[in-house]
Amino acid sequence: MNRREQLIRMIQKYDFALYDLMLYLDTHTQCKEALALYQKYKLQREKAVQEYVSKFGTLQADQQNNPDQWEWGMGPYPWEKEAN
């Protein structure tokens, strides 16, 4: 598995964990352990996304940051086989 695939899988795992924690926190709003875990995974996801974007390009259109050219859609999308 190359680094691109590793990062995509990490981001997917963090997304799943964050969504699951959001559901839990909807009914357990004062749970400090869940809140801390949510913040931890959120930070780890942000780091993984930053690494992915810096090495392989954007994951989402709103991550476009080139003021001279619209780059979203220029290469294979992250979910396409050619990108992995």
Residue pairs with C-beta under 8 A, 6 or more apart in sequence:
1 9
2 84
3 55
4 52
4 55
4 56
4 83
4 84
5 84
7 48
7 51
7 52
7 55
7 56
8 52
8 78
8 84
10 44
10 45
10 48
11 45
11 48
11 49
11 52
11 59
14 41
14 42
14 44
14 45
14 48
15 45
17 37
17 41
18 38
18 41
18 42
18 45
21 34
21 37
21 38
21 41
22 38
24 31
24 34
25 31
25 34
25 35
25 38
28 34
49 59
49 63
52 59
52 78
53 59
53 63
56 78
56 83
57 71
57 74
57 75
58 64
58 71
58 72
59 78
61 72
61 73
63 72
64 70
64 71
64 72
75 83
76 82
76 83
77 83
